[in-house]
């Protein structure tokens, strides 16, 4: 049976179209994906992302354990800092991509909703002595406020100076009358904050944010626009662009893969992949002809099939088809002409620089 977040009744009250996603009943849209997407890019949008998973790590070996389990360098985190990372299998394939937060006396890992059980079992299976693990996923409400006006909307609701929180940093403080973690992170590429709070706080905070944000153009946003927003930034989605069959190097995540930090699961396989040279690469492409690229569509260069689409959409800001996909490395250079097979017809496309869309001020 699908779970409901603490904000489910709020979504119903606002007339959201509800779908089952990763075991949760979630809003896919309130008005239209196009409208919600553009609101985030031009003003602000508010998302319920409470379906994400949160794990807590305590104890003297917590840092050492996270160093071994993740591919980024946890030892470089200061208190109040967050880090984008991933966990890999021994063969180098990706278990999940995630965030690691360093608090004064513990760490928190935020994982994808569809992978909560798998990730938790993977961590428990490899647990070190001297580490305490807790899965608090069902106890946390997570609201993301994203867009160029997000800081203006949130600032009157908190004594915390939000302008002092740097990207991928966070503070603990009061907002809208409740204690929470206020994190300068997000999945849209825009200025934005993610707010971690108790389930009890969730509905009241949601309503207060909507009220405070209305004069600034804040709208509730569903998972549909969340997907198109992340795609315009070429942010990977687990299950589409990355999974156990892809490694971080070919997925363009070499920048978070710290092969020199010491031992971690998957390190040997990734060193070997780097030495041998990756054979394919995750690229961004723009459609040159009319067409909606979708997950699984074949990519051609001339008569040769060279890869497949992992994510695609019509960009609401650029009004053109865009997508991501794996292609053989020789065809991954910007400017390379491709063809995407859409309903048995090949439509021209070209490899482009990413992100596809650059938010103002970034």
SENUBA-92046 format. One record per residue: x, y, z of N, C-alpha, C in turn; residue in three letters. Coordinates in steps of 0.1 Angstrom, whole numbers, plus 5000, padded with zeros to 4 digits. Layout:
<sites>
   n.x   n.y   n.z  ca.x  ca.y  ca.z   c.x   c.y   c.z  romar
     X     Y     Z     X     Y     Z     X     Y     Z    Ala
...
</sites>
This chain:
<sites>
   n.x   n.y   n.z  ca.x  ca.y  ca.z   c.x   c.y   c.z  romar
  5008  4988  5000  5000  5000  5000  5009  5013  5000    Unk
  5006  5022  4992  5014  5034  4990  5013  5043  5003    Unk
  5024  5049  5006  5025  5057  5018  5021  5072  5014    Unk
  5017  5079  5025  5014  5093  5023  5024  5102  5031    Unk
  5028  5113  5025  5037  5122  5033  5028  5130  5042    Unk
  5034  5137  5052  5026  5146  5061  5018  5157  5054    Unk
  5022  5159  5041  5016  5170  5033  5005  5165  5024    Unk
  5002  5153  5024  4992  5147  5014  4979  5155  5014    Unk
  4974  5158  5026  4961  5165  5026  4962  5179  5020    Unk
  4973  5185  5022  4976  5198  5016  4975  5197  5001    Unk
  4981  5187  4995  4981  5185  4980  4966  5183  4975    Unk
  4959  5175  4983  4945  5172  4979  4937  5185  4979    Unk
  4939  5193  4990  4932  5206  4992  4935  5215  4980    Unk
  4947  5215  4975  4951  5224  4964  4947  5218  4950    Unk
  4941  5207  4950  4936  5201  4937  4947  5194  4929    Unk
  4958  5190  4936  4969  5183  4928  4964  5170  4922    Unk
  4971  5167  4910  4969  5154  4904  4979  5145  4912    Unk
  4974  5135  4918  4982  5126  4927  4985  5113  4919    Unk
  4998  5109  4920  5002  5096  4914  5010  5088  4924    Unk
  5011  5075  4922  5020  5067  4930  5035  5068  4924    Unk
  5044  5072  4933  5058  5073  4929  5067  5068  4940    Unk
  5075  5058  4937  5085  5052  4946  5078  5048  4959    Unk
  5066  5043  4958  5059  5038  4970  5051  5049  4978    Unk
  5051  5061  4972  5044  5072  4979  5033  5078  4970    Unk
  5022  5083  4976  5012  5091  4968  5017  5105  4968    Unk
  5021  5110  4956  5028  5123  4954  5021  5131  4944    Unk
  5022  5145  4945  5016  5153  4935  5025  5154  4922    Unk
  5019  5151  4911  5027  5152  4898  5026  5166  4892    Unk
  5014  5172  4895  5012  5186  4891  5000  5192  4898    Unk
  4999  5205  4899  4988  5212  4904  4980  5220  4893    Unk
  4987  5227  4885  4981  5234  4873  4986  5227  4861    Unk
  4998  5231  4856  5004  5225  4844  5019  5224  4847    Unk
  5026  5214  4842  5040  5212  4843  5047  5224  4838    Unk
  5043  5229  4826  5049  5241  4820  5048  5253  4829    Unk
  5036  5256  4834  5034  5267  4842  5042  5267  4855    Unk
  5042  5255  4862  5050  5253  4874  5065  5255  4872    Unk
  5070  5249  4861  5084  5250  4857  5088  5264  4856    Unk
  5080  5272  4848  5084  5286  4845  5083  5294  4858    Unk
  5074  5291  4867  5073  5298  4879  5086  5297  4888    Unk
  5091  5285  4888  5104  5282  4895  5115  5290  4889    Unk
  5116  5291  4876  5126  5298  4869  5125  5313  4870    Unk
  5113  5318  4871  5111  5333  4871  5108  5339  4885    Unk
  5102  5331  4894  5098  5336  4907  5102  5325  4918    Unk
  5093  5316  4921  5096  5306  4931  5086  5294  4931    Unk
  5090  5283  4934  5082  5271  4935  5085  5263  4948    Unk
  5075  5256  4953  5076  5249  4965  5073  5234  4963    Unk
  5081  5225  4967  5080  5211  4964  5079  5203  4977    Unk
  5071  5193  4977  5071  5183  4988  5080  5172  4983    Unk
  5092  5171  4990  5101  5160  4987  5104  5151  4999    Unk
  5093  5149  5007  5093  5141  5019  5095  5126  5016    Unk
  5093  5122  5004  5095  5108  5000  5110  5104  5000    Unk
  5119  5114  5000  5133  5111  5000  5137  5104  5013    Unk
  5148  5096  5013  5152  5089  5025  5163  5096  5033    Unk
  5162  5095  5047  5172  5101  5055  5178  5091  5065    Unk
  5191  5089  5065  5198  5080  5074  5207  5088  5083    Unk
  5208  5084  5096  5217  5091  5106  5228  5082  5109    Unk
  5240  5087  5110  5252  5080  5114  5259  5086  5126    Unk
  5261  5078  5136  5267  5083  5148  5278  5074  5153    Unk
  5287  5079  5161  5298  5070  5167  5311  5074  5162    Unk
  5322  5069  5169  5336  5072  5166  5340  5068  5152    Unk
  5334  5058  5146  5338  5054  5133  5329  5058  5121    Unk
  5320  5068  5124  5310  5072  5114  5317  5078  5102    Unk
  5327  5087  5104  5334  5093  5092  5341  5082  5084    Unk
  5348  5073  5091  5356  5063  5084  5346  5054  5076    Unk
  5335  5051  5082  5325  5042  5075  5320  5049  5063    Unk
  5316  5062  5064  5311  5069  5052  5322  5071  5041    Unk
  5334  5072  5046  5345  5073  5036  5346  5060  5028    Unk
  5344  5049  5034  5344  5036  5028  5332  5033  5019    Unk
  5321  5038  5023  5308  5035  5016  5306  5045  5004    Unk
  5311  5057  5004  5308  5067  4994  5321  5070  4986    Unk
  5319  5076  4974  5330  5079  4965  5336  5092  4967    Unk
  5329  5102  4973  5335  5115  4975  5343  5115  4988    Unk
  5350  5126  4992  5359  5126  5003  5351  5133  5015    Unk
  5346  5124  5024  5338  5129  5035  5347  5136  5045    Unk
  5360  5133  5046  5369  5140  5055  5371  5155  5053    Unk
  5367  5159  5041  5368  5173  5037  5356  5182  5042    Unk
  5346  5175  5047  5334  5182  5052  5336  5189  5065    Unk
  5333  5202  5065  5332  5210  5078  5318  5208  5084    Unk
  5317  5211  5097  5304  5211  5103  5296  5222  5096    Unk
  5283  5218  5092  5275  5227  5085  5276  5227  5070    Unk
  5283  5216  5065  5285  5215  5050  5279  5202  5045    Unk
  5274  5203  5033  5268  5191  5026  5276  5188  5014    Unk
  5275  5175  5010  5283  5170  4999  5275  5161  4990    Unk
  5276  5163  4977  5270  5154  4967  5279  5142  4965    Unk
  5274  5130  4965  5282  5118  4964  5274  5107  4959    Unk
  5280  5095  4959  5273  5083  4955  5279  5071  4962    Unk
  5272  5060  4962  5277  5047  4966  5278  5038  4954    Unk
  5289  5030  4954  5291  5021  4943  5291  5006  4947    Unk
  5288  4997  4938  5291  4983  4940  5306  4980  4937    Unk
  5310  4968  4940  5324  4964  4938  5328  4965  4923    Unk
  5318  4963  4914  5322  4964  4900  5321  4978  4894    Unk
  5319  4988  4903  5319  5002  4899  5305  5008  4895    Unk
  5295  4999  4894  5281  5004  4891  5276  5012  4903    Unk
  5266  5020  4901  5261  5029  4911  5250  5023  4919    Unk
  5251  5023  4932  5240  5019  4941  5230  5030  4942    Unk
  5235  5042  4944  5226  5054  4944  5234  5067  4944    Unk
  5229  5078  4940  5235  5091  4943  5228  5097  4954    Unk
  5235  5106  4962  5230  5110  4975  5237  5123  4980    Unk
  5232  5128  4991  5239  5139  4998  5243  5134  5012    Unk
  5255  5139  5016  5260  5137  5030  5261  5150  5037    Unk
  5254  5151  5049  5254  5164  5057  5263  5161  5069    Unk
  5272  5170  5073  5279  5169  5085  5274  5178  5096    Unk
  5268  5173  5106  5264  5180  5118  5276  5179  5129    Unk
  5274  5186  5140  5284  5187  5150  5287  5173  5156    Unk
  5276  5165  5158  5279  5152  5164  5273  5140  5156    Unk
  5270  5142  5144  5265  5131  5136  5266  5135  5121    Unk
  5263  5125  5112  5261  5127  5098  5247  5123  5094    Unk
  5242  5129  5083  5230  5125  5077  5232  5122  5062    Unk
  5226  5111  5058  5227  5108  5043  5213  5109  5038    Unk
  5211  5116  5027  5198  5117  5020  5199  5110  5007    Unk
  5189  5100  5005  5190  5091  4994  5177  5092  4986    Unk
  5177  5086  4974  5165  5086  4966  5154  5077  4971    Unk
  5141  5082  4969  5130  5075  4975  5129  5061  4971    Unk
  5131  5058  4958  5129  5045  4953  5140  5035  4958    Unk
  5151  5041  4964  5162  5032  4968  5164  5031  4983    Unk
  5154  5036  4991  5156  5037  5006  5159  5023  5011    Unk
  5151  5013  5008  5153  5000  5014  5166  4993  5009    Unk
  5168  4995  4996  5181  4989  4990  5193  4996  4996    Unk
  5193  5009  4997  5205  5016  5003  5207  5012  5018    Unk
  5196  5012  5025  5196  5009  5039  5202  4995  5041    Unk
  5198  4985  5034  5203  4971  5035  5218  4971  5031    Unk
  5222  4978  5021  5236  4979  5017  5245  4985  5028    Unk
  5240  4995  5034  5248  5001  5045  5248  4992  5057    Unk
  5237  4985  5061  5237  4976  5072  5246  4964  5070    Unk
  5246  4959  5057  5254  4948  5054  5269  4951  5056    Unk
  5273  4963  5054  5288  4967  5055  5291  4974  5068    Unk
  5282  4975  5077  5284  4984  5089  5297  4980  5097    Unk
  5304  4991  5101  5316  4990  5109  5311  4989  5124    Unk
  5321  4983  5132  5319  4985  5147  5321  5000  5150    Unk
  5315  5005  5160  5317  5019  5163  5308  5028  5155    Unk
  5298  5023  5148  5289  5031  5140  5274  5028  5144    Unk
  5266  5038  5147  5252  5036  5150  5245  5041  5138    Unk
  5236  5033  5132  5228  5037  5121  5213  5039  5125    Unk
  5206  5049  5119  5192  5050  5122  5185  5055  5109    Unk
  5174  5048  5105  5167  5052  5093  5155  5061  5098    Unk
  5156  5074  5096  5145  5083  5101  5136  5088  5089    Unk
  5137  5081  5078  5130  5085  5066  5115  5088  5068    Unk
  5108  5080  5076  5094  5082  5078  5091  5093  5088    Unk
  5101  5098  5095  5099  5109  5105  5102  5123  5100    Unk
  5106  5124  5088  5111  5137  5083  5102  5142  5072    Unk
  5098  5155  5073  5091  5162  5062  5101  5171  5055    Unk
  5102  5170  5042  5112  5178  5035  5105  5187  5025    Unk
  5106  5200  5026  5101  5210  5017  5112  5217  5010    Unk
  5111  5218  4997  5121  5225  4989  5115  5238  4984    Unk
  5121  5249  4986  5117  5262  4981  5127  5267  4971    Unk
  5124  5268  4958  5134  5270  4948  5130  5281  4939    Unk
  5140  5289  4934  5137  5300  4925  5143  5313  4929    Unk
  5145  5322  4920  5152  5335  4922  5147  5343  4934    Unk
  5134  5341  4938  5128  5349  4949  5127  5341  4962    Unk
  5133  5329  4962  5132  5320  4974  5137  5327  4987    Unk
  5148  5333  4986  5154  5340  4998  5145  5351  5003    Unk
  5140  5359  4994  5131  5370  4998  5119  5364  5005    Unk
  5114  5353  5001  5102  5347  5006  5104  5342  5020    Unk
  5116  5335  5022  5119  5328  5034  5124  5337  5045    Unk
  5132  5347  5041  5139  5355  5051  5130  5361  5062    Unk
  5118  5367  5059  5110  5372  5070  5105  5362  5080    Unk
  5106  5349  5076  5101  5338  5085  5111  5333  5094    Unk
  5123  5338  5094  5134  5332  5102  5144  5343  5107    Unk
  5149  5341  5119  5160  5350  5124  5173  5347  5118    Unk
  5175  5335  5111  5187  5331  5105  5189  5340  5092    Unk
  5202  5345  5091  5205  5353  5079  5208  5344  5067    Unk
  5198  5341  5059  5198  5331  5049  5209  5335  5038    Unk
  5212  5348  5036  5222  5352  5026  5236  5348  5030    Unk
  5238  5344  5043  5251  5339  5047  5253  5324  5045    Unk
  5242  5317  5041  5244  5303  5039  5249  5300  5025    Unk
  5261  5295  5024  5267  5293  5011  5261  5280  5004    Unk
  5263  5279  4991  5258  5268  4984  5264  5255  4990    Unk
  5256  5245  4992  5259  5232  4998  5264  5234  5012    Unk
  5258  5243  5019  5260  5245  5034  5246  5246  5040    Unk
  5246  5244  5053  5233  5244  5060  5234  5249  5075    Unk
  5223  5253  5081  5223  5257  5095  5211  5250  5101    Unk
  5211  5249  5114  5199  5245  5122  5193  5258  5128    Unk
  5181  5260  5127  5175  5272  5132  5160  5271  5131    Unk
  5153  5282  5135  5139  5283  5135  5134  5290  5122    Unk
  5123  5284  5116  5117  5291  5105  5102  5288  5106    Unk
  5094  5298  5104  5079  5297  5105  5075  5291  5118    Unk
  5083  5293  5129  5079  5289  5142  5084  5275  5146    Unk
  5091  5268  5137  5096  5254  5140  5111  5253  5138    Unk
  5117  5244  5146  5131  5241  5145  5133  5232  5133    Unk
  5143  5235  5125  5146  5226  5113  5160  5228  5108    Unk
  5164  5220  5099  5176  5222  5091  5173  5230  5079    Unk
  5180  5241  5077  5178  5249  5065  5190  5248  5056    Unk
  5189  5242  5045  5200  5238  5036  5199  5245  5023    Unk
  5211  5250  5019  5212  5258  5006  5215  5248  4995    Unk
  5205  5239  4992  5207  5229  4982  5194  5228  4974    Unk
  5194  5220  4963  5182  5218  4955  5185  5211  4942    Unk
  5175  5208  4935  5176  5200  4923  5171  5207  4910    Unk
  5172  5221  4911  5167  5229  4900  5177  5238  4893    Unk
  5188  5240  4900  5198  5249  4895  5196  5264  4899    Unk
  5184  5266  4905  5181  5280  4909  5186  5282  4924    Unk
  5186  5295  4928  5187  5298  4942  5176  5290  4949    Unk
  5179  5284  4960  5169  5277  4967  5174  5270  4980    Unk
  5164  5266  4988  5166  5260  5001  5158  5247  5003    Unk
  5164  5238  5010  5156  5226  5014  5155  5226  5029    Unk
  5143  5223  5034  5139  5225  5048  5135  5211  5053    Unk
  5144  5206  5063  5141  5193  5069  5135  5196  5083    Unk
  5123  5190  5085  5116  5193  5097  5108  5180  5102    Unk
  5101  5181  5113  5093  5170  5118  5080  5169  5110    Unk
  5074  5158  5110  5061  5156  5103  5051  5165  5109    Unk
  5052  5167  5122  5042  5175  5129  5042  5190  5124    Unk
  5054  5194  5121  5056  5208  5116  5051  5210  5102    Unk
  5052  5199  5094  5051  5200  5079  5039  5208  5074    Unk
  5026  5204  5078  5014  5211  5072  5014  5226  5075    Unk
  5017  5229  5088  5017  5243  5092  5027  5251  5084    Unk
  5039  5246  5083  5050  5253  5076  5046  5254  5061    Unk
  5041  5244  5055  5036  5244  5041  5027  5256  5039    Unk
  5017  5257  5048  5006  5267  5046  5012  5281  5048    Unk
  5021  5282  5058  5027  5296  5061  5036  5300  5049    Unk
  5043  5290  5043  5052  5294  5032  5043  5298  5020    Unk
  5033  5291  5017  5024  5295  5006  5018  5309  5008    Unk
  5014  5312  5020  5009  5325  5023  5019  5336  5022    Unk
  5031  5333  5027  5042  5343  5027  5047  5345  5012    Unk
  5046  5335  5004  5052  5335  4991  5042  5340  4980    Unk
  5030  5341  4983  5020  5344  4973  5023  5358  4966    Unk
  5026  5369  4974  5029  5381  4967  5042  5381  4958    Unk
  5050  5371  4960  5062  5369  4952  5061  5360  4940    Unk
  5049  5354  4939  5046  5345  4928  5049  5330  4931    Unk
  5051  5327  4944  5054  5313  4948  5042  5304  4945    Unk
  5044  5292  4939  5034  5283  4936  5038  5269  4940    Unk
  5029  5260  4944  5033  5246  4947  5036  5239  4934    Unk
  5046  5231  4934  5051  5224  4922  5052  5209  4924    Unk
  5048  5202  4914  5048  5187  4915  5060  5181  4909    Unk
  5060  5167  4909  5072  5160  4905  5074  5161  4890    Unk
  5063  5164  4882  5065  5166  4868  5075  5177  4864    Unk
  5073  5189  4870  5082  5200  4868  5095  5198  4874    Unk
  5096  5191  4885  5108  5187  4892  5117  5180  4882    Unk
  5111  5171  4874  5119  5164  4864  5124  5172  4853    Unk
  5115  5181  4847  5120  5190  4836  5130  5200  4841    Unk
  5129  5205  4853  5139  5214  4859  5152  5208  4860    Unk
  5153  5196  4865  5166  5189  4867  5172  5186  4854    Unk
  5164  5183  4844  5169  5179  4831  5175  5191  4824    Unk
  5169  5203  4825  5175  5215  4819  5189  5217  4825    Unk
  5192  5212  4837  5205  5214  4843  5214  5202  4841    Unk
  5209  5192  4834  5216  5179  4832  5220  5173  4846    Unk
  5211  5173  4855  5213  5166  4868  5208  5152  4866    Unk
  5216  5142  4870  5212  5128  4868  5200  5124  4877    Unk
  5192  5115  4871  5181  5109  4878  5184  5094  4879    Unk
  5185  5089  4892  5188  5074  4894  5176  5066  4888    Unk
  5180  5056  4881  5170  5047  4874  5168  5051  4859    Unk
  5172  5063  4856  5172  5068  4842  5186  5069  4837    Unk
  5194  5079  4843  5207  5083  4837  5218  5075  4844    Unk
  5216  5070  4856  5226  5063  4863  5219  5051  4870    Unk
  5226  5040  4871  5221  5028  4879  5233  5018  4881    Unk
  5230  5006  4884  5240  4996  4887  5249  4993  4875    Unk
  5243  4996  4863  5251  4992  4850  5260  5004  4845    Unk
  5259  5015  4852  5267  5027  4848  5277  5030  4859    Unk
  5289  5035  4856  5298  5039  4866  5299  5055  4866    Unk
  5304  5060  4877  5304  5075  4878  5313  5082  4868    Unk
  5323  5075  4863  5332  5082  4853  5325  5084  4840    Unk
  5318  5074  4835  5311  5076  4822  5299  5084  4824    Unk
  5294  5086  4836  5282  5094  4839  5285  5108  4841    Unk
  5298  5112  4839  5302  5126  4841  5303  5130  4856    Unk
  5304  5120  4865  5306  5122  4879  5320  5120  4884    Unk
  5329  5121  4875  5344  5120  4879  5347  5130  4890    Unk
  5341  5142  4889  5344  5153  4899  5341  5149  4913    Unk
  5332  5140  4916  5329  5135  4929  5336  5122  4933    Unk
  5343  5117  4923  5350  5104  4925  5364  5105  4929    Unk
  5367  5104  4942  5380  5107  4948  5388  5095  4949    Unk
  5395  5091  4938  5402  5078  4938  5415  5078  4947    Unk
  5419  5090  4950  5432  5091  4959  5429  5092  4973    Unk
  5416  5091  4978  5413  5094  4992  5416  5082  5001    Unk
  5418  5070  4995  5419  5058  5003  5408  5048  4998    Unk
  5407  5037  5005  5399  5026  5000  5384  5030  5002    Unk
  5376  5026  4992  5362  5026  4992  5356  5016  4983    Unk
  5344  5012  4985  5338  5001  4977  5337  5006  4962    Unk
  5342  4998  4953  5342  5002  4939  5355  5008  4934    Unk
  5364  5012  4943  5376  5020  4939  5384  5012  4929    Unk
  5387  5000  4931  5396  4992  4922  5390  4991  4908    Unk
  5377  4989  4907  5370  4988  4894  5371  5002  4887    Unk
  5369  5013  4895  5369  5026  4889  5383  5030  4885    Unk
  5393  5026  4892  5407  5029  4888  5410  5021  4875    Unk
  5406  5009  4874  5408  5001  4862  5400  5007  4850    Unk
  5388  5012  4852  5380  5018  4842  5387  5031  4837    Unk
  5393  5038  4846  5400  5051  4842  5413  5048  4834    Unk
  5420  5037  4839  5433  5034  4832  5430  5028  4818    Unk
  5419  5020  4816  5416  5015  4803  5409  5025  4794    Unk
  5403  5036  4800  5397  5046  4793  5382  5042  4791    Unk
  5373  5052  4794  5359  5049  4794  5355  5048  4779    Unk
  5345  5038  4777  5341  5035  4763  5329  5043  4758    Unk
  5322  5048  4768  5309  5056  4765  5308  5068  4775    Unk
  5300  5077  4771  5299  5089  4779  5284  5094  4779    Unk
  5280  5099  4791  5267  5105  4792  5268  5120  4786    Unk
  5260  5122  4775  5261  5135  4769  5247  5142  4769    Unk
  5247  5155  4767  5235  5163  4765  5233  5166  4750    Unk
  5221  5164  4745  5219  5167  4731  5206  5176  4730    Unk
  5206  5183  4719  5194  5192  4715  5189  5187  4702    Unk
  5176  5186  4702  5169  5181  4689  5170  5193  4679    Unk
  5174  5189  4667  5174  5198  4656  5161  5198  4647    Unk
  5154  5187  4649  5142  5185  4642  5131  5184  4652    Unk
  5118  5183  4648  5107  5181  4657  5107  5167  4663    Unk
  5106  5167  4677  5105  5154  4683  5107  5155  4698    Unk
  5101  5145  4705  5101  5144  4719  5110  5132  4723    Unk
  5123  5134  4727  5131  5123  4730  5127  5117  4743    Unk
  5126  5103  4743  5122  5096  4756  5132  5086  4759    Unk
  5132  5082  4772  5141  5072  4778  5140  5059  4769    Unk
  5151  5054  4766  5152  5041  4758  5153  5043  4743    Unk
  5150  5055  4738  5151  5057  4723  5166  5055  4719    Unk
  5167  5049  4707  5181  5046  4701  5187  5059  4696    Unk
  5200  5060  4697  5208  5071  4691  5217  5066  4680    Unk
  5217  5072  4669  5225  5068  4657  5234  5079  4653    Unk
  5245  5075  4646  5254  5084  4639  5255  5078  4625    Unk
  5249  5084  4615  5249  5077  4602  5240  5065  4603    Unk
  5245  5054  4599  5238  5041  4599  5242  5033  4612    Unk
  5251  5038  4620  5256  5031  4632  5248  5035  4644    Unk
  5243  5025  4651  5237  5027  4664  5248  5029  4675    Unk
  5248  5040  4681  5259  5043  4690  5255  5045  4705    Unk
  5242  5044  4708  5238  5047  4722  5223  5047  4723    Unk
  5219  5053  4735  5205  5053  4738  5202  5065  4747    Unk
  5190  5070  4746  5185  5081  4754  5182  5077  4768    Unk
  5186  5084  4778  5183  5081  4792  5172  5090  4798    Unk
  5172  5103  4794  5161  5112  4798  5159  5122  4786    Unk
  5146  5126  4785  5143  5136  4775  5130  5144  4777    Unk
  5129  5156  4772  5117  5164  4773  5118  5175  4763    Unk
  5107  5183  4763  5107  5196  4756  5110  5206  4766    Unk
  5121  5213  4765  5125  5223  4775  5115  5234  4776    Unk
  5109  5236  4787  5099  5248  4789  5106  5261  4787    Unk
  5119  5263  4790  5125  5276  4788  5131  5278  4775    Unk
  5135  5267  4768  5141  5269  4755  5132  5265  4743    Unk
  5121  5259  4747  5111  5255  4737  5117  5246  4726    Unk
  5125  5236  4730  5131  5227  4720  5133  5214  4728    Unk
  5134  5203  4720  5136  5190  4726  5151  5189  4731    Unk
  5152  5184  4743  5166  5182  4749  5166  5168  4755    Unk
  5178  5163  4757  5179  5150  4763  5193  5147  4768    Unk
  5194  5135  4775  5207  5130  4779  5207  5116  4774    Unk
  5219  5111  4772  5221  5097  4767  5235  5092  4767    Unk
  5237  5079  4767  5250  5074  4766  5254  5071  4751    Unk
  5265  5076  4747  5270  5073  4734  5284  5068  4734    Unk
  5289  5061  4724  5303  5057  4724  5312  5070  4724    Unk
  5323  5068  4731  5331  5080  4734  5335  5089  4721    Unk
  5338  5083  4710  5342  5091  4698  5331  5100  4694    Unk
  5318  5098  4698  5307  5106  4693  5302  5116  4704    Unk
  5310  5117  4715  5306  5125  4726  5310  5140  4726    Unk
  5318  5144  4716  5322  5158  4715  5311  5167  4712    Unk
  5311  5179  4718  5302  5190  4715  5302  5193  4700    Unk
  5290  5194  4694  5289  5196  4679  5287  5184  4671    Unk
  5289  5172  4677  5287  5160  4669  5272  5158  4665    Unk
  5270  5155  4653  5256  5154  4648  5251  5139  4650    Unk
  5239  5138  4656  5233  5125  4659  5220  5125  4653    Unk
  5214  5113  4654  5200  5111  4651  5193  5103  4662    Unk
  5181  5107  4666  5174  5100  4676  5162  5093  4669    Unk
  5161  5080  4671  5150  5072  4665  5137  5074  4673    Unk
  5128  5081  4667  5115  5084  4674  5104  5078  4665    Unk
  5097  5068  4670  5086  5061  4663  5091  5057  4649    Unk
  5102  5050  4649  5108  5044  4637  5113  5054  4626    Unk
  5113  5067  4631  5118  5078  4622  5130  5084  4629    Unk
  5141  5087  4621  5153  5093  4627  5152  5108  4626    Unk
  5154  5114  4638  5153  5129  4638  5166  5135  4642    Unk
  5171  5145  4635  5184  5150  4637  5186  5157  4651    Unk
  5197  5155  4657  5201  5162  4670  5215  5165  4670    Unk
  5220  5172  4680  5234  5176  4681  5238  5176  4695    Unk
  5251  5171  4698  5257  5172  4712  5259  5186  4715    Unk
  5255  5190  4727  5257  5204  4731  5263  5205  4745    Unk
  5268  5217  4748  5273  5220  4761  5262  5220  4771    Unk
  5265  5215  4784  5254  5216  4794  5259  5223  4806    Unk
  5250  5229  4815  5236  5227  4814  5230  5233  4802    Unk
  5218  5228  4798  5211  5233  4786  5206  5247  4789    Unk
  5202  5250  4801  5197  5263  4805  5205  5268  4817    Unk
  5209  5281  4816  5217  5286  4827  5209  5297  4834    Unk
  5205  5294  4847  5197  5304  4854  5204  5317  4856    Unk
  5197  5328  4856  5203  5341  4858  5211  5342  4871    Unk
  5222  5348  4871  5230  5349  4883  5239  5337  4887    Unk
  5239  5327  4878  5247  5315  4881  5259  5314  4871    Unk
</sites>
